[in-house]
């Protein structure tokens, strides 16, 4: 499966038009489209890992190389830089201060739905088991960075419940699971 590059402005326009036309379904539609792109990203990832490490199975990649190689791939594809942090053994935090899907200050909630679907498909393929992804902070909603959590459906359901109750997402994790920078927030 090949990847097709579009300008971030095209994705921004598509999100706005879908939200105007079918507000209740726009997020699901974008997430579904992202899921299809995640399959193509997983294929590109397997090729990149083989090229850079010699591994024929990207799932055997040592975790310390996962983040830097994923960042390299995302930057190369024009999506922006991405850092990864394990939150204990329950979730993976993906952070991007320059994520292409975000349109700073234009949304009343996190809105990188396409990326959520893309990451879910990609991480499911990489992990070999279903992985859910939830954007918990977004530059479109005024945050300094887009932050995506990846984990089991049960873990993300507890995070979603906190967010719906107006609580910070990181309350779902112990202090030992969180990076030091998030302890003060």
Contact map, one row per residue, 1 for C-alpha under 8 A:
11100000000000000000000000000000000000110010000000000000000000000000000000000000000000000000000000000000000000000000000000000000000000000000000000000000000000000000000000000000000000000
11110000000000000000000000000000000000010000000000000000000000000000000000000000000000000000000000000000000000000000000000000000000000000000000000000000000000000000000000000000000000000
11111000000000000000000000000000000010011000000000000000000000000000000000000000000000000000000000000000000000000000000000000000000000000000000000000000000000000000000000000000000000000
01111100000000000000000000000000000000000000000000000000000000000000000000000000000000000000000000000000000000000000000000000000000000000000000000000000000000000000000000000000000000000
00111110000000000000000000000000000000000000000000000000000000000000000000001000000000000000000000000000000000000000000000000000000000000000000000000000000000000000000000000000000000000
00011111011000000000000000000000000000000000000000000000000000000000000000000000000000000000000000000000000000000000000000000000000000000000000000000000000000000000000000000000000000000
00001111111000000000000000000000000000000000000000000000000000000000000000000000000000000000000000000000000000000000000000000000000000000000000000000000000000000000000000000000000000000
00000111111100000000000000000000000000000000000000000000000000000000000000000000000000000000000000011000000000000000000000000000000000000000000000000000000000000000000000000000000000000
00000011111110000000000000000000000000000000000000000000000000000000000000000000000000000000000000000000000000000000000000000000000000000000000000000000000000000000000000000000000000000
00000111111111000000000000000000000000000000000000000000000000000000000000000000000000000000000000000000000000000000000000000000000000000000000000000000000000000000000000000000000000000
00000111111111100000000000000000000000000000000000000000000000000000000000000000000000000000000000001000000000000000000000000000000000000000000000000000000000000000000000000000000000000
00000001111111110000000000000000000000000000000000000000000000000000000000000000000000000000000000001110000000000000000000000000000000000000000000000000000000000000000000000000000000000
00000000111111111000000000000000000000000000000000000000000000000000000000000000000000000000000000000000000000000000000000000000000000000000000000000000000000000000000000000000000000000
00000000011111111100000000000000000000000000000000000000000000000000000000000000000000000000000000000000000000000000000000000000000000000000000000000000000000000000000000000000000000000
00000000001111111110000001000100000000000000000000000000000000000000000000000000000000000000000000000000000000000000000000000000000000000000000000000000000000000000000000000000000000000
00000000000111111111000000000000000000000000000000000000000000000000000000000000000000000000000000000000000000000000000000000000000000000000000000000000000000000000000000000000000000000
00000000000011111111100000000000000000000000000000000000000000000000000000000000000000000000000000000000000000000000000000000000000000000000000000000000000000000000000000000000000000000
00000000000001111111111011000000000000000000000000000000000000000000000000000000000000000000000000000000000000000000000000000000000000000000000000000000000000000000000000000000000000000
00000000000000111111111111100000000000000000000000000000000000000000000000000000000000000000000000000000000000000000000000000000000000000000000000000000000000000000000000000000000000000
00000000000000011111111000000000000000000000000000000000000000000000000000000000000000000000000000000000000000000000000000000000000000000000000000000000000000000000000000000000000000000
00000000000000001111111000000000000000000000000000000000000000000000000000000000000000000000000000000000000000000000000000000000000000000000000000000000000000000000000000000000000000000
00000000000000000111111111000000000000000000000000000000000000000000000000000000000000000000000000000000000000000000000000000000000000000000000000000000000000000000000000000000000000000
00000000000000000111111111100000000000000000000000000000000000000000000000000000000000000000000000000000000000000000000000000000000000000000000000000000000000000000000000000000000000000
00000000000000000010011111100000000000000000000000000000000000000000000000000000000000000000000000000000000000000000000000000000000000000000000000000000000000000000000000000000000000000
00000000000000000110011111111000000000000000000000000000000000000000000000000000000000000000000000000000000000000000000000000000000000000000000000000000000000000000000000000000000000000
00000000000000100110011111111100000000000000000000000000000000000000000000000000000000000000000000000000000000000000000000000000000000000000000000000000000000000000000000000000000000000
00000000000000000010001111111110000000000000000000000000000000000000000000000000000000000000000000000000000000101100000000000000000000000000000000000000000000000000000000000000000000000
00000000000000000000000011111111000000000000000000000000000000000000000000000000000000000000000000000000000000001000000000000000000000000000000000000000000000000000000000000000000000000
00000000000000000000000011111111100000000000000000000000000000000000000000000000000000000000000000000000000000000000000000000000000000000000000000000000000000000000000000000000000000000
00000000000000100000000001111111110000000000000000000000000000000000000000000000000000000000000000000000000000001100100000000000000000000000000000000000000000000000000000000000000000000
00000000000000000000000000111111111000000000000000000000000000000000000000000000000000000000000000000000000000001111110000000000000000000000000000000000000000000000000000000000000000000
00000000000000000000000000011111111100000000000000000000000000000000000000000000000000000000000000000000000000000100100000000000000000000000000000000000000000000000000000000000000000000
00000000000000000000000000001111111110000000000000000000000000000000000000000000000000000000000000000000000000000100110000000000000000000000000000000000000000000000000000000000000000000
00000000000000000000000000000111111111000000000000000000000000000000000000000000000000000000000000000000000000001111111000000000000000000000000000000000000000000000000000000000000000000
00000000000000000000000000000011111111100000000000000000000000000000000000000000000000000000000000000000000000000101111111000000000000000000000000000000000000000000000000000000000000000
00000000000000000000000000000001111111110000000000000000000000000000000000000000000000000000000000000000000000000000110010000000000000000000000000000000000000000000000000000000000000000
00100000000000000000000000000000111111111000000000000000000000000000000000000000000000000000000000000000000000000000010010000000000000000000000000000000000000000000000000000000000000000
00000000000000000000000000000000011111111100000000000000000000000000000000000000000000000000000000000000000000000000111111000000000000000000000000000000000000000000000000000000000000000
10000000000000000000000000000000001111111110000000000000000000000000000000000000000000000000000000000000000000000000010011001000000000000000000000000000000000000000000000000000000000000
11100000000000000000000000000000000111111111000000000000000000000000000000000000000000000000000000000000000000000000000000000000000000000000000000000000000000000000000000000000000000000
00100000000000000000000000000000000011111111100000000000000000000000000000000000000000000000000000000000000000000000010001000000000000000000000000000000000000000000000000000000000000000
00000000000000000000000000000000000001111111110000000000000000000000000000000000000000000000000000000000000000000000000011101100000000000000000000000000000000000000000000000000000000000
10000000000000000000000000000000000000111111111000000000000000000000000000000000000000000000000000000000000000000000000000000000000000000000000000000000000000000000000000000000000000000
00000000000000000000000000000000000000011111111100000000000000000000000000000000000000000000000000000000000000000000000000000000000000000000000000000000000000000000000000000000000000000
00000000000000000000000000000000000000001111111110000000010000000000010010000000000000000000000000000000000000000000000000000000000000000000000000000000000000000000000000000000000000000
00000000000000000000000000000000000000000111111111000001110000000000000000000000000000000000000000000000000000000000000000000000000000000000000000000000000000000000000000000000000000000
00000000000000000000000000000000000000000011111111100000000000000000000000000000000000000000000000000000000000000000000000000000000000000000000000000000000000000000000000000000000000000
00000000000000000000000000000000000000000001111111110000000000000000000010000000000000000000000000000000000000000000000000000000000000000000000000000000000000000000000000000000000000000
00000000000000000000000000000000000000000000111111111111010010000000100000000000000000000000000000000000000000000000000000000000000000000000000000000000000000000000000000000000000000000
00000000000000000000000000000000000000000000011111111111110000000000000000000000000000000000000000000000000000000000000000000000000000000000000000000000000000000000000000000000000000000
00000000000000000000000000000000000000000000001111111110000000000000000000000000000000000000000000000000000000000000000000000000000000000000000000000000000000000000000000000000000000000
00000000000000000000000000000000000000000000000111111100000000000000000000000000000000000000000000000000000000000000000000000000000000000000000000000000000000000000000000000000000000000
00000000000000000000000000000000000000000000000011111110000000000000000000000000000000000000000000000000000000000000000000000000000000000000000000000000000000000000000000000000000000000
00000000000000000000000000000000000000000000000011111111000000000000000000000000000000000000000000000000000000000000000000000000000000000000000000000000000000000000000000000000000000000
00000000000000000000000000000000000000000000000011101111110110000000000000000000000000000000000000000000000000000000000000000000000000000000000000000000000000000000000000000000000000000
00000000000000000000000000000000000000000000010011000111110000000000000000000000000000000000000000000000000000000000000000000000000000000000000000000000000000000000000000000000000000000
00000000000000000000000000000000000000000000010001000011111110000000000000000000000000000000000000000000000000000000000000000000000000000000000000000000000000000000000000000000000000000
00000000000000000000000000000000000000000000110011000011111110000000000000000000000000000000000000000000000000000000000000000100000000000000000000000000000000000000000000000000000000000
00000000000000000000000000000000000000000000000000000000111110000000000000000000000000000000000000000000000000000000000000000110000000000000000000000000000000000000000000000000000000000
00000000000000000000000000000000000000000000000000000010111111000000000000000000000000000000000000000000000000000000000000000000000000000000000000000000000000000000000000000000000000000
00000000000000000000000000000000000000000000000010000010111111101100000000000000000000000000000000000000000000000000000000000000000000000000000000000000000000000000000000000000000000000
00000000000000000000000000000000000000000000000000000000000111111100000000000000000000000000000000000000000000000000000000000000000000000000000000000000000000000000000000000000000000000
00000000000000000000000000000000000000000000000000000000000011111110000000000000000000000000000000000000000000000000000000000000000000000000000000000000000000000000000000000000000000000
00000000000000000000000000000000000000000000000000000000000001111111000000000000000000000000000000000000000000000000000000000000000000000000000000000000000000000000000000000000000000000
00000000000000000000000000000000000000000000000000000000000011111111100000000000000000000000000000000000000000000000000000000000000000000000000000000000000000000000000000000000000000000
00000000000000000000000000000000000000000000000000000000000011111111110000000000000000000000000000000000000000000000000000000000000000000000000000000000000000000000000000000000000000000
00000000000000000000000000000000000000000000000000000000000000111111111000000000011100000000000000000000000000000000000000000000000000000000000000000000000000000000000000000000000000000
00000000000000000000000000000000000000000000000000000000000000011111111100000000001000000000000000000000000000000000000000000000000000000000000000000000000000000000000000000000000000000
00000000000000000000000000000000000000000000000010000000000000001111111110000000000000000000000000000000000000000000000000000000000000000000000000000000000000000000000000000000000000000
00000000000000000000000000000000000000000000100000000000000000000111111111000000010000000000000000000000000000000000000000000000000000000000000000000000000000000000000000000000000000000
00000000000000000000000000000000000000000000000000000000000000000011111111100001111000000000000000000000000000000000000000000000000000000000000000000000000000000000000000000000000000000
00000000000000000000000000000000000000000000000000000000000000000001111111110000100000000000000000000000000000000000000000000000000000000000000000000000000000000000000000000000000000000
00000000000000000000000000000000000000000000100100000000000000000000111111111000000000000000000000000000000000000000000000000000000000000000000000000000000000000000000000000000000000000
00000000000000000000000000000000000000000000000000000000000000000000011111111111110000000000000000000000000000000000000000000000000000000000000000000000000000000000000000000000000000000
00000000000000000000000000000000000000000000000000000000000000000000001111111111110000000000000000000000000000000000000000000000000000000000000000000000000000000000000000000000000000000
00000000000000000000000000000000000000000000000000000000000000000000000111111110000000000000000000000000000000000000000000000000000000000000000000000000000000000000000000000000000000000
00001000000000000000000000000000000000000000000000000000000000000000000011111111000000000000000000000000000000000000000000000000000000000000000000000000000000000000000000000000000000000
00000000000000000000000000000000000000000000000000000000000000000000000001111111000000000000000000010000000000000000000000000000000000000000000000000000000000000000000000000000000000000
00000000000000000000000000000000000000000000000000000000000000000000000001111111100000000000000000111000000000000000000000000000000000000000000000000000000000000000000000000000000000000
00000000000000000000000000000000000000000000000000000000000000000000001001101111110000000000000111110000000000000000000000000000000000000000000000000000000000000000000000000000000000000
00000000000000000000000000000000000000000000000000000000000000000000001101100011111000000000000111100000000000000000000000000000000000000000000000000000000000000000000000000000000000000
00000000000000000000000000000000000000000000000000000000000000000010011001100001111100000000011110100000000000000000000000000000000000000000000000000000000000000000000000000000000000000
00000000000000000000000000000000000000000000000000000000000000000011001000000000111110000000011100000000000000000000000000000000000000000000000000000000000000000000000000000000000000000
00000000000000000000000000000000000000000000000000000000000000000010000000000000011111000001111000000000000000000000000000000000000000000000000000000000000000000000000000000000000000000
00000000000000000000000000000000000000000000000000000000000000000000000000000000001111100001110000000000000000000000000000000000000000000000000000000000000000000000000000000000001000000
00000000000000000000000000000000000000000000000000000000000000000000000000000000000111111111100000000000000000000000000000000000000000000000000000000000000000000000000000000000100000000
00000000000000000000000000000000000000000000000000000000000000000000000000000000000011111111100000000000000000000000000000000000000000000000000000000000000000000000000000001000111000000
00000000000000000000000000000000000000000000000000000000000000000000000000000000000001111110000000000000000000000000000000000000000000000000000000000000000000000000000000000001110000000
00000000000000000000000000000000000000000000000000000000000000000000000000000000000001111110000000000000000000000000000000000000000000000000000000000000000000000000000000000000000000000
00000000000000000000000000000000000000000000000000000000000000000000000000000000000001111111000000000000000000000000000000000000000000000000000000000011001000000000000000000000000000000
00000000000000000000000000000000000000000000000000000000000000000000000000000000000001111111100000000000000000000000000000000000000000000000000000001111001000000000000000000000000000000
00000000000000000000000000000000000000000000000000000000000000000000000000000000000111100111110000000000000000000000000000000000000000000000000000001110000000000000000000000000000000000
00000000000000000000000000000000000000000000000000000000000000000000000000000000000111100011111000000000000000000000000000000000000000000000000000111100000000000000000000000000000000000
00000000000000000000000000000000000000000000000000000000000000000000000000000000011110000001111100000000000000000000000000000000000000000000000000111100000000000000000000000000000000000
00000000000000000000000000000000000000000000000000000000000000000000000000000000011100000000111110000000000000000000000000000000000000000000000011110000000000000000000000000000000000000
00000000000000000000000000000000000000000000000000000000000000000000000000000001111000000000011111100000000000000000000000000000000000000000000011100000000000000000000000000000000000000
00000000000000000000000000000000000000000000000000000000000000000000000000000001110000000000001111100000000000000000000000000000000000000010000111000000000000000000000000000000000000000
00000000000000000000000000000000000000000000000000000000000000000000000000000001100000000000000111110100000000000000000000000000000000000000000011000000000000000000000000000000000000000
00000000000000000000000000000000000000000000000000000000000000000000000000000011110000000000000111111100000000000000000000000000000000000000000011000000000000000000000000000000000000000
00000001000000000000000000000000000000000000000000000000000000000000000000000111000000000000000001111110000000000000000000000000000000000000000000000000000000000000000000000000000000000
00000001001100000000000000000000000000000000000000000000000000000000000000000010000000000000000000111110000000010110000000000000000000000000000000000000000000000000000000000000000000000
00000000000100000000000000000000000000000000000000000000000000000000000000000000000000000000000001111111000000110000000000000000000000000111000001000000000000000000000000000000000000000
00000000000100000000000000000000000000000000000000000000000000000000000000000000000000000000000000011111110000000000000000000000000000000011000000000000000000000000000000000000000000000
00000000000000000000000000000000000000000000000000000000000000000000000000000000000000000000000000000111111000000000000000000000000000000011110000000000000000000000000000000000000000000
00000000000000000000000000000000000000000000000000000000000000000000000000000000000000000000000000000011111000000000000000000000000000000011110000000000000000000000000000000000000000000
00000000000000000000000000000000000000000000000000000000000000000000000000000000000000000000000000000011111100000000000000000000000000000001110000000000000000000000000000000000000000000
00000000000000000000000000000000000000000000000000000000000000000000000000000000000000000000000000000001111111100000000000000000000000000001100000000000000000000000000000000000000000000
00000000000000000000000000000000000000000000000000000000000000000000000000000000000000000000000000000000011111000000000000000000000000000001100000000000000000000000000000000000000000000
00000000000000000000000000000000000000000000000000000000000000000000000000000000000000000000000000000000001111100000000000000000000000000101100000000000000000000000000000000000000000000
00000000000000000000000000000000000000000000000000000000000000000000000000000000000000000000000000000000001111110000000000000000000000111111100000000000000000000000000000000000000000000
00000000000000000000000000100000000000000000000000000000000000000000000000000000000000000000000000000100001011111000000000000000000000100101100000000000000000000000000000000000000000000
00000000000000000000000000000000000000000000000000000000000000000000000000000000000000000000000000001100000001111111000000000000000000100100000000000000000000000000000000000000000000000
00000000000000000000000000110110010000000000000000000000000000000000000000000000000000000000000000000000000000111111100000000000000000100000000000000000000000000000000000000000000000000
00000000000000000000000000100111111000000000000000000000000000000000000000000000000000000000000000001000000000011111110000000000000000000000000000000000000000000000000000000000000000000
00000000000000000000000000000010010000000000000000000000000000000000000000000000000000000000000000001000000000011111111000000000000000000000000000000000000000000000000000000000000000000
00000000000000000000000000000010011000000000000000000000000000000000000000000000000000000000000000000000000000011111111100000000000011100000000000010000000000000000000000000000000000000
00000000000000000000000000000111111101000000000000000000000000000000000000000000000000000000000000000000000000001111111110000000000010000000000000000000000000000000000000000000000000000
00000000000000000000000000000010111111101000000000000000000000000000000000000000000000000000000000000000000000000111111111000000000000000000000000000000000000000000000000000000000000000
00000000000000000000000000000000011001000000000000000000000000000000000000000000000000000000000000000000000000000011111111100000000010000000000000000000000000000000000000000000000000000
00000000000000000000000000000000001001000000000000000000000000000000000000000000000000000000000000000000000000000001111111110000011110000000000000000100000000000000000000000000000000000
00000000000000000000000000000000001111100100000000000000000000000000000000000000000000000000000000000000000000000000111111111000001000000000000000000000000000000000000000000000000000000
00000000000000000000000000000000001001101100000000000000000000000000000000000000000000000000000000000000000000000000011111111100000000000000000000000000000000000000000000000000000000000
00000000000000000000000000000000000000000100000000000000000000000000000000000000000000000000000000000000000000000000001111111110001000000000000000000000000000000000000000000000000000000
00000000000000000000000000000000000000000000000000000000000000000000000000000000000000000000000000000000000000000000000111111111111000000000000000000000000000000000000000000000000000000
00000000000000000000000000000000000000100100000000000000000000000000000000000000000000000000000000000000000000000000000011111111100000000000000000000000000000000000000000000000000000000
00000000000000000000000000000000000000000100000000000000011000000000000000000000000000000000000000000000000000000000000001111111000000000000000000000000000000000000000000000000000000000
00000000000000000000000000000000000000000000000000000000001000000000000000000000000000000000000000000000000000000000000000111111111000000000000000000000000000000000000000000000000000000
00000000000000000000000000000000000000000000000000000000000000000000000000000000000000000000000000000000000000000000000000011111110000000000000000000000000000000000000000000000000000000
00000000000000000000000000000000000000000000000000000000000000000000000000000000000000000000000000000000000000000000000000011011111000000000000000000000000000000000000000000000000000000
00000000000000000000000000000000000000000000000000000000000000000000000000000000000000000000000000000000000000000000000100010011111100000000000000000001000000000000000000000000000000000
00000000000000000000000000000000000000000000000000000000000000000000000000000000000000000000000000000000000000000000000110110010111110000000000000000111100000000000000000000000000000000
00000000000000000000000000000000000000000000000000000000000000000000000000000000000000000000000000000000000000000000000100000000011111000000000000000111100100000000000000000000000000000
00000000000000000000000000000000000000000000000000000000000000000000000000000000000000000000000000000000000000000001101100000000001111100000000000011110000100000000000000000000000000000
00000000000000000000000000000000000000000000000000000000000000000000000000000000000000000000000000000000000000000001000000000000000111110000000000011100000100000000000000000000000000000
00000000000000000000000000000000000000000000000000000000000000000000000000000000000000000000000000000000000001111001000000000000000011111100000001111000000000000000000000000000000000000
00000000000000000000000000000000000000000000000000000000000000000000000000000000000000000000000000000000000001000000000000000000000001111100000001111000000000000010000010000000000000000
00000000000000000000000000000000000000000000000000000000000000000000000000000000000000000000000000000000000001000000000000000000000000111110101011110000000000000000000000000000000000000
00000000000000000000000000000000000000000000000000000000000000000000000000000000000000000000000000000100000011110000000000000000000000111111111111100000000000000000000000000000000000000
00000000000000000000000000000000000000000000000000000000000000000000000000000000000000000000000010000111100001000000000000000000000000001111111111000000000000000000000000000000000000000
00000000000000000000000000000000000000000000000000000000000000000000000000000000000000000000000000000111111111100000000000000000000000000111111000000000000000000000000000000000000000000
00000000000000000000000000000000000000000000000000000000000000000000000000000000000000000000000000000001111111100000000000000000000000001111111000000000000000000000000000000000000000000
00000000000000000000000000000000000000000000000000000000000000000000000000000000000000000000000000000001110000000000000000000000000000000111111100000000000000000000000000000000000000000
00000000000000000000000000000000000000000000000000000000000000000000000000000000000000000000000000000000000000000000000000000000000000001111111111000000000000000000000000000000000000000
00000000000000000000000000000000000000000000000000000000000000000000000000000000000000000000000010000000000000000000000000000000000000000110011111000000000000000000000000000000000000000
00000000000000000000000000000000000000000000000000000000000000000000000000000000000000000000001111100000000000000000000000000000000000001110001111100000000000000000000000000000000000000
00000000000000000000000000000000000000000000000000000000000000000000000000000000000000000000001111100100000000000000000000000000000000111110001111110000000000000000000000000000000000000
00000000000000000000000000000000000000000000000000000000000000000000000000000000000000000000111100000000000000000000000000000000000000111100000011111000000000000000000000000000000000000
00000000000000000000000000000000000000000000000000000000000000000000000000000000000000000000111000000000000000000001000000000000000011111000000001111100000000000000000000000000000000000
00000000000000000000000000000000000000000000000000000000000000000000000000000000000000000011110000000000000000000000000000000000000011110000000000111110000100000000000000000000000000000
00000000000000000000000000000000000000000000000000000000000000000000000000000000000000000011110000000000000000000000000100000000001111000000000000011111000100000000000000000000000000000
00000000000000000000000000000000000000000000000000000000000000000000000000000000000000000111000000000000000000000000000000000000001110000000000000001111101100000000000000000000000000000
00000000000000000000000000000000000000000000000000000000000000000000000000000000000000000110000000000000000000000000000000000000011100000000000000000111111100000000000000000000000000000
00000000000000000000000000000000000000000000000000000000000000000000000000000000000000000000000000000000000000000000000000000000001100000000000000000011111110000000000000000000000000000
00000000000000000000000000000000000000000000000000000000000000000000000000000000000000000000000000000000000000000000000000000000000000000000000000000001111111000000000000000000000000000
00000000000000000000000000000000000000000000000000000000000000000000000000000000000000000110000000000000000000000000000000000000000000000000000000000011111111100000000000000000000000000
00000000000000000000000000000000000000000000000000000000000000000000000000000000000000000000000000000000000000000000000000000000000111000000000000001111111111110000000000000000000000000
00000000000000000000000000000000000000000000000000000000000000000000000000000000000000000000000000000000000000000000000000000000000000000000000000000000111111111000000000000000000000000
00000000000000000000000000000000000000000000000000000000000000000000000000000000000000000000000000000000000000000000000000000000000000000000000000000000011111111100000000010000000000000
00000000000000000000000000000000000000000000000000000000000000000000000000000000000000000000000000000000000000000000000000000000000000000000000000000000001111111110000011110000000000000
00000000000000000000000000000000000000000000000000000000000000000000000000000000000000000000000000000000000000000000000000000000000000000000000000000000000111111111000010000000000000000
00000000000000000000000000000000000000000000000000000000000000000000000000000000000000000000000000000000000000000000000000000000000000000000000000000000000011111111100000000000000000000
00000000000000000000000000000000000000000000000000000000000000000000000000000000000000000000000000000000000000000000000000000000000000000000000000000000000001111111111110110000000000000
00000000000000000000000000000000000000000000000000000000000000000000000000000000000000000000000000000000000000000000000000000000000000010000000000000000000000111111111110000000000000000
00000000000000000000000000000000000000000000000000000000000000000000000000000000000000000000000000000000000000000000000000000000000000000000000000000000000000011111111000000000000000000
00000000000000000000000000000000000000000000000000000000000000000000000000000000000000000000000000000000000000000000000000000000000000000000000000000000000000001111111000000000000000000
00000000000000000000000000000000000000000000000000000000000000000000000000000000000000000000000000000000000000000000000000000000000000000000000000000000000000000111111100000000000000000
00000000000000000000000000000000000000000000000000000000000000000000000000000000000000000000000000000000000000000000000000000000000000000000000000000000000000000111111110100000000000000
00000000000000000000000000000000000000000000000000000000000000000000000000000000000000000000000000000000000000000000000000000000000000000000000000000000000000000110011111100000000000000
00000000000000000000000000000000000000000000000000000000000000000000000000000000000000000000000000000000000000000000000000000000000000010000000000000000000000110110001111110000000000000
00000000000000000000000000000000000000000000000000000000000000000000000000000000000000000000000000000000000000000000000000000000000000000000000000000000000000100000000111111000010001000
00000000000000000000000000000000000000000000000000000000000000000000000000000000000000000000000000000000000000000000000000000000000000000000000000000000000000100100001111111100000000000
00000000000000000000000000000000000000000000000000000000000000000000000000000000000000000000000000000000000000000000000000000000000000000000000000000000000001100100000011111100000000000
00000000000000000000000000000000000000000000000000000000000000000000000000000000000000100000000000000000000000000000000000000000000000000000000000000000000000000000000001111110110000000
00000000000000000000000000000000000000000000000000000000000000000000000000000000000000000000000000000000000000000000000000000000000000000000000000000000000000000000000000111111110000000
00000000000000000000000000000000000000000000000000000000000000000000000000000000000000000000000000000000000000000000000000000000000000000000000000000000000000000000000000001111111000100
00000000000000000000000000000000000000000000000000000000000000000000000000000000000000010000000000000000000000000000000000000000000000000000000000000000000000000000000000000111111000000
00000000000000000000000000000000000000000000000000000000000000000000000000000000000001110000000000000000000000000000000000000000000000000000000000000000000000000000000000001111111000000
00000000000000000000000000000000000000000000000000000000000000000000000000000000000000110000000000000000000000000000000000000000000000000000000000000000000000000000000001001111111101100
00000000000000000000000000000000000000000000000000000000000000000000000000000000000010100000000000000000000000000000000000000000000000000000000000000000000000000000000000000011111111100
00000000000000000000000000000000000000000000000000000000000000000000000000000000000000000000000000000000000000000000000000000000000000000000000000000000000000000000000000000000011111110
00000000000000000000000000000000000000000000000000000000000000000000000000000000000000000000000000000000000000000000000000000000000000000000000000000000000000000000000000000000001111111
00000000000000000000000000000000000000000000000000000000000000000000000000000000000000000000000000000000000000000000000000000000000000000000000000000000000000000000000001000000011111111
00000000000000000000000000000000000000000000000000000000000000000000000000000000000000000000000000000000000000000000000000000000000000000000000000000000000000000000000000000010011111111
00000000000000000000000000000000000000000000000000000000000000000000000000000000000000000000000000000000000000000000000000000000000000000000000000000000000000000000000000000000000111111
00000000000000000000000000000000000000000000000000000000000000000000000000000000000000000000000000000000000000000000000000000000000000000000000000000000000000000000000000000000000011111
